[in-house]
Amino acid sequence: MSVVLDFPFSVCVWISAAVAIIYTLLGGLYSVAYTDIVQLILLFISLVSLLLATQLIGTTSPNPLCQIRCIKIIIHVQQLSVSSRL
């Protein structure tokens, strides 16, 4: 918020705290519980997306040594699955 609105950071913290307190006071525990449920759903969607992305890409690390290690592990697992079929 401080970047977009060009407010000082401390003012943004106070504004965010005021919005959270007013939201909780007006909606009560019911609204807070629904907010937690929405956050949990978004967290699981993000986790599944990350897992799918790492399966498709192979790794999330920019380190080339880690990428080579992941490729070696994938090749080894594929060799094991081929040899177990024979």
Backbone bond lengths (Angstrom), bond angles and torsions (degrees), N, CA, C in turn:
res aa  C-N    CA-C-N  psi(-1)  N-CA   C-N-CA  omega(-1)  CA-C   N-CA-C  phi
1 M - - - 1.434 - - 1.530 110.34 -
2 S 1.319 116.49 -34.87 1.463 119.00 -179.42 1.525 111.35 -67.48
3 V 1.328 117.18 -29.75 1.463 120.13 178.98 1.522 110.70 -76.07
4 V 1.315 117.16 -43.54 1.460 121.39 -176.10 1.528 111.55 -72.81
5 L 1.344 116.86 -46.24 1.462 120.37 -175.73 1.517 113.36 -93.21
6 D 1.310 117.35 -7.18 1.458 123.24 -179.81 1.526 111.82 59.05
7 F 1.349 115.56 39.89 1.463 121.79 173.55 1.513 108.28 -97.39
8 P 1.325 117.67 157.30 1.468 119.18 172.91 1.529 110.38 -63.83
9 F 1.324 115.60 153.01 1.460 120.79 -176.14 1.526 111.82 -59.88
10 S 1.328 117.47 -41.78 1.470 120.42 -177.79 1.531 110.90 -64.27
11 V 1.321 117.88 -35.91 1.468 120.69 177.46 1.530 110.12 -66.18
12 C 1.306 116.49 -40.15 1.472 120.58 178.34 1.520 111.44 -63.87
13 V 1.323 116.90 -38.39 1.468 119.95 177.49 1.520 110.16 -63.76
14 W 1.321 117.51 -43.72 1.469 120.88 179.12 1.526 111.35 -64.91
15 I 1.304 117.50 -40.16 1.467 120.46 178.48 1.528 110.45 -64.74
16 S 1.330 117.23 -44.30 1.468 120.76 178.95 1.522 111.47 -63.14
17 A 1.324 116.86 -41.03 1.468 120.66 178.40 1.525 110.73 -65.25
18 A 1.318 116.99 -40.85 1.467 120.16 179.82 1.527 110.85 -64.75
19 V 1.325 116.92 -42.22 1.471 120.03 178.60 1.527 110.17 -62.76
20 A 1.314 117.84 -43.21 1.472 121.04 -179.72 1.523 111.15 -65.00
21 I 1.318 117.34 -41.49 1.468 120.50 -179.60 1.530 110.51 -67.63
22 I 1.325 117.26 -44.57 1.471 120.24 179.51 1.532 110.61 -64.28
23 Y 1.326 117.33 -40.74 1.469 121.39 178.04 1.526 110.59 -60.45
24 T 1.330 116.19 -43.36 1.466 120.17 -179.66 1.519 111.29 -69.06
25 L 1.316 117.26 -40.68 1.463 119.98 -179.69 1.524 112.19 -67.09
26 L 1.316 117.25 -39.82 1.466 120.19 -178.53 1.531 111.90 -75.69
27 G 1.317 116.77 -40.71 1.462 119.64 -175.31 1.517 113.77 -94.55
28 G 1.310 117.13 -19.47 1.450 121.03 -179.80 1.515 112.08 74.34
29 L 1.311 113.98 -167.15 1.452 120.91 -178.09 1.530 111.56 -65.32
30 Y 1.312 116.19 -27.59 1.466 121.81 179.16 1.525 111.08 -59.86
31 S 1.318 116.82 -46.53 1.467 120.30 -179.51 1.519 111.53 -69.44
32 V 1.319 116.83 -35.43 1.461 120.14 178.08 1.525 110.30 -66.12
33 A 1.332 116.68 -39.16 1.464 120.36 178.78 1.527 110.69 -64.54
34 Y 1.333 117.46 -41.87 1.465 119.52 177.73 1.521 111.88 -66.42
35 T 1.311 117.20 -36.19 1.457 120.26 176.68 1.527 110.22 -63.42
36 D 1.328 116.52 -40.62 1.468 120.02 177.72 1.522 111.38 -63.74
37 I 1.318 117.17 -38.48 1.463 120.46 179.00 1.528 110.56 -64.62
38 V 1.325 116.36 -43.52 1.471 120.01 178.71 1.525 109.97 -62.66
39 Q 1.338 117.38 -42.57 1.459 120.62 178.61 1.533 111.27 -63.36
40 L 1.325 117.43 -39.09 1.458 121.23 178.89 1.531 110.89 -65.08
41 I 1.316 116.97 -42.25 1.468 120.30 178.10 1.526 110.48 -62.77
42 L 1.334 117.05 -44.51 1.466 120.24 178.39 1.526 111.41 -63.89
43 L 1.327 116.71 -36.24 1.464 120.55 177.61 1.523 111.11 -63.78
44 F 1.330 117.67 -43.65 1.457 120.39 179.23 1.532 111.79 -67.86
45 I 1.324 116.90 -38.09 1.465 119.69 176.79 1.519 110.07 -62.48
46 S 1.329 116.83 -42.34 1.470 120.80 178.21 1.517 111.45 -64.27
47 L 1.326 116.73 -41.12 1.465 120.59 -179.82 1.523 111.06 -64.37
48 V 1.321 116.95 -45.12 1.463 120.57 178.88 1.524 110.33 -64.19
49 S 1.330 117.37 -40.66 1.463 120.74 178.05 1.515 111.23 -62.23
50 L 1.327 116.81 -42.13 1.460 120.65 178.71 1.523 111.11 -64.66
51 L 1.321 116.93 -42.11 1.461 119.97 179.01 1.526 111.39 -64.63
52 L 1.317 116.91 -41.75 1.465 119.90 178.12 1.526 111.02 -66.03
53 A 1.318 116.84 -39.83 1.466 120.18 179.80 1.522 110.91 -65.25
54 T 1.324 117.75 -40.51 1.463 119.36 179.57 1.517 111.35 -70.02
55 Q 1.326 117.42 -29.39 1.461 119.43 175.92 1.522 110.99 -70.33
56 L 1.327 116.61 -38.17 1.458 120.11 -179.45 1.523 112.00 -75.28
57 I 1.326 116.55 -40.41 1.460 120.72 -176.70 1.526 111.11 -85.87
58 G 1.306 116.10 -39.01 1.459 120.44 -179.15 1.513 112.95 111.43
59 T 1.323 116.99 -33.40 1.459 121.14 179.13 1.518 108.87 -163.93
60 T 1.323 115.87 158.67 1.461 120.50 174.57 1.517 110.80 -106.84
61 S 1.304 117.26 -0.36 1.460 120.99 -176.72 1.518 110.44 -83.82
62 P 1.352 116.70 134.32 1.461 118.99 176.10 1.529 112.20 -78.21
63 N 1.327 116.56 -5.73 1.459 121.80 -178.44 1.533 109.09 -73.53
64 P 1.339 118.58 119.29 1.470 120.42 -178.55 1.522 112.94 -63.08
65 L 1.333 118.07 -30.50 1.468 119.88 178.82 1.522 111.12 -65.60
66 C 1.329 116.32 -37.64 1.461 119.86 177.62 1.521 110.21 -67.23
67 Q 1.325 116.86 -39.00 1.458 120.33 179.17 1.527 110.89 -64.45
68 I 1.326 116.83 -40.66 1.473 120.58 177.70 1.515 109.87 -64.19
69 R 1.331 117.26 -41.86 1.465 121.15 179.23 1.522 110.47 -62.62
70 C 1.340 117.21 -42.17 1.463 120.46 178.95 1.525 111.23 -64.15
71 I 1.321 116.44 -39.45 1.466 120.17 178.12 1.528 110.32 -64.29
72 K 1.346 116.71 -41.12 1.469 119.92 178.44 1.526 110.89 -63.45
73 I 1.309 117.09 -39.60 1.468 120.52 179.03 1.521 109.93 -65.12
74 I 1.323 117.05 -43.40 1.472 120.60 179.44 1.531 110.38 -61.99
75 I 1.328 117.36 -43.99 1.466 121.11 179.46 1.526 110.00 -63.34
76 H 1.331 117.05 -41.11 1.459 120.75 -179.88 1.531 110.91 -63.92
77 V 1.323 116.65 -43.36 1.467 120.33 179.06 1.527 110.26 -64.22
78 Q 1.323 117.29 -40.06 1.458 120.27 178.54 1.528 110.92 -65.13
79 Q 1.336 117.53 -38.90 1.456 120.66 178.00 1.520 111.02 -65.46
80 L 1.336 116.35 -38.44 1.462 119.69 177.79 1.517 111.45 -65.17
81 S 1.335 116.47 -40.29 1.460 118.46 -179.61 1.513 111.81 -69.86
82 V 1.336 117.84 -33.64 1.470 120.97 176.67 1.513 110.32 -69.31
83 S 1.332 117.70 -43.48 1.463 119.81 -178.88 1.516 112.78 -69.28
84 S 1.334 116.54 -27.11 1.473 118.58 178.22 1.530 111.44 -75.30
85 R 1.326 117.05 -23.40 1.465 120.15 177.50 1.526 111.66 -74.62
86 L 1.360 116.01 -27.56 1.459 119.40 -177.64 1.480 109.07 -78.04
